[in-house]
């Protein structure tokens, strides 16, 4: 599972690099991964300081920290 989370984190990073600030819904659709895996991967990226998560559930928006 940790490998899948890491791969998905990379997919999310690339998606955000191309699309900029995006909702969780857009990210999940854009990379064709499960909602839970996307959430875990965003948590990983946030913990490592790569992304910023703003807003309130269910309307979170995510973007790359520059």
Backbone as CSV, one residue per row, in Angstrom:
resi,resn,N_x,N_y,N_z,CA_x,CA_y,CA_z,C_x,C_y,C_z
1,UNK,0.820,-1.194,0.000,0.000,0.000,0.000,0.867,1.263,0.000
2,UNK,1.970,1.236,0.723,2.831,2.416,0.799,3.382,2.770,-0.581
3,UNK,3.641,1.773,-1.404,4.124,2.030,-2.759,3.058,2.732,-3.578
4,UNK,1.808,2.272,-3.468,0.702,2.886,-4.205,0.493,4.339,-3.766
5,UNK,0.612,4.598,-2.466,0.470,5.966,-1.951,1.574,6.853,-2.521
6,UNK,2.799,6.347,-2.558,3.919,7.113,-3.103,3.773,7.395,-4.582
7,UNK,3.344,6.411,-5.339,3.130,6.596,-6.775,2.024,7.613,-7.012
8,UNK,0.946,7.497,-6.240,-0.172,8.436,-6.366,0.262,9.842,-5.979
9,UNK,1.112,9.972,-4.968,1.635,11.289,-4.584,2.380,11.917,-5.760
10,UNK,3.160,11.139,-6.465,3.856,11.641,-7.653,2.882,12.059,-8.742
11,UNK,1.834,11.264,-8.940,0.807,11.606,-9.932,0.120,12.927,-9.564
12,UNK,-0.169,13.097,-8.272,-0.814,14.331,-7.809,0.108,15.520,-8.028
13,UNK,1.381,15.362,-7.687,2.347,16.451,-7.873,2.369,16.890,-9.340
14,UNK,2.446,15.923,-10.246,2.480,16.250,-11.677,1.166,16.904,-12.121
15,UNK,0.039,16.403,-11.628,-1.260,16.978,-11.965,-1.314,18.442,-11.524
16,UNK,-0.910,18.707,-10.291,-0.946,20.080,-9.775,0.041,20.988,-10.497
17,UNK,1.167,20.454,-10.919,2.157,21.228,-11.662,1.564,21.727,-12.978
18,UNK,0.720,20.918,-13.597,0.095,21.280,-14.875,-1.163,22.128,-14.661
19,UNK,-2.001,21.747,-13.695,-3.324,22.363,-13.545,-3.413,23.450,-12.477
20,UNK,-2.441,23.562,-11.618,-2.503,24.554,-10.545,-3.503,24.156,-9.470
21,UNK,-3.966,25.139,-8.706,-4.876,24.887,-7.588,-6.087,24.084,-8.062
22,UNK,-6.363,22.973,-7.368,-7.420,22.056,-7.782,-8.178,21.520,-6.584
23,UNK,-9.425,21.165,-6.804,-10.233,20.541,-5.760,-9.876,19.060,-5.660
24,UNK,-10.225,18.462,-4.529,-10.001,17.020,-4.366,-10.739,16.238,-5.445
25,UNK,-11.941,16.678,-5.760,-12.748,16.009,-6.782,-12.031,16.032,-8.131
26,UNK,-11.489,17.189,-8.508,-10.776,17.313,-9.781,-9.515,16.454,-9.806
27,UNK,-8.788,16.442,-8.696,-7.567,15.633,-8.630,-7.912,14.157,-8.763
28,UNK,-8.916,13.702,-8.024,-9.305,12.283,-8.061,-9.712,11.875,-9.469
29,UNK,-10.485,12.709,-10.133,-10.887,12.421,-11.522,-9.704,12.509,-12.472
30,UNK,-8.863,13.512,-12.269,-7.756,13.772,-13.184,-6.689,12.702,-13.203
31,UNK,-6.488,12.029,-12.071,-5.449,10.994,-12.034,-6.038,9.588,-11.981
32,UNK,-7.371,9.491,-11.954,-8.076,8.193,-11.969,-7.616,7.257,-10.854
33,UNK,-7.599,7.775,-9.639,-7.244,6.972,-8.456,-8.399,7.044,-7.465
34,UNK,-8.440,6.119,-6.543,-9.475,6.094,-5.528,-9.373,7.263,-4.561
35,UNK,-10.525,7.682,-4.043,-10.598,8.826,-3.139,-9.697,8.647,-1.910
36,UNK,-9.737,7.478,-1.277,-8.932,7.231,-0.078,-7.438,7.314,-0.369
37,UNK,-7.022,6.745,-1.488,-5.609,6.782,-1.857,-5.170,8.216,-2.128
38,UNK,-6.021,9.000,-2.780,-5.711,10.408,-3.041,-5.550,11.161,-1.724
39,UNK,-6.459,10.930,-0.772,-6.363,11.610,0.519,-5.069,11.255,1.253
40,UNK,-4.723,9.970,1.264,-3.485,9.561,1.929,-2.264,10.180,1.248
41,UNK,-2.282,10.243,-0.063,-1.156,10.795,-0.814,-1.026,12.297,-0.611
42,UNK,-2.153,13.001,-0.544,-2.111,14.438,-0.274,-1.573,14.680,1.138
43,UNK,-1.961,13.824,2.077,-1.413,13.929,3.430,0.091,13.766,3.433
44,UNK,0.578,12.816,2.664,2.022,12.590,2.544,2.694,13.849,1.984
45,UNK,2.151,14.370,0.890,2.729,15.567,0.276,2.669,16.771,1.210
46,UNK,1.574,16.905,1.946,1.431,18.020,2.889,2.440,17.895,4.023
47,UNK,2.603,16.701,4.548,3.545,16.473,5.649,4.972,16.803,5.231
48,UNK,5.297,16.522,3.993,6.640,16.812,3.493,6.788,18.250,2.993
49,UNK,5.703,19.033,3.083,5.770,20.443,2.720,5.677,20.742,1.240
50,UNK,5.201,19.790,0.450,5.136,19.985,-0.999,3.835,20.633,-1.466
51,UNK,2.762,20.482,-0.675,1.479,21.051,-1.074,0.860,21.840,0.076
52,UNK,-0.062,22.711,-0.295,-0.870,23.457,0.664,-2.308,23.004,0.468
53,UNK,-3.006,22.752,1.568,-4.413,22.365,1.523,-5.208,23.486,2.183
54,UNK,-6.189,24.020,1.460,-7.004,25.121,1.964,-8.478,24.754,1.892
55,UNK,-9.286,25.495,2.647,-10.728,25.317,2.591,-11.230,24.378,3.670
56,UNK,-12.480,24.022,3.525,-13.138,23.139,4.484,-13.812,21.994,3.736
57,UNK,-13.968,20.897,4.426,-14.603,19.721,3.846,-16.019,20.052,3.396
58,UNK,-16.475,19.605,2.290,-15.807,18.745,1.306,-15.124,19.531,0.185
59,UNK,-14.929,20.817,0.371,-14.429,21.672,-0.705,-12.961,22.052,-0.563
60,UNK,-12.133,21.108,-0.138,-10.709,21.385,-0.026,-10.121,21.693,-1.392
61,UNK,-9.153,22.597,-1.404,-8.373,22.874,-2.608,-6.905,22.657,-2.258
62,UNK,-6.165,22.149,-3.236,-4.772,21.783,-3.033,-3.935,22.451,-4.114
63,UNK,-2.761,22.941,-3.725,-1.837,23.482,-4.714,-0.407,23.257,-4.231
64,UNK,0.517,23.302,-5.194,1.936,23.096,-4.885,2.484,24.294,-4.135
65,UNK,3.284,24.019,-3.136,4.004,25.081,-2.409,5.203,25.460,-3.277
66,UNK,5.341,26.722,-3.585,6.445,27.188,-4.442,7.495,27.879,-3.639
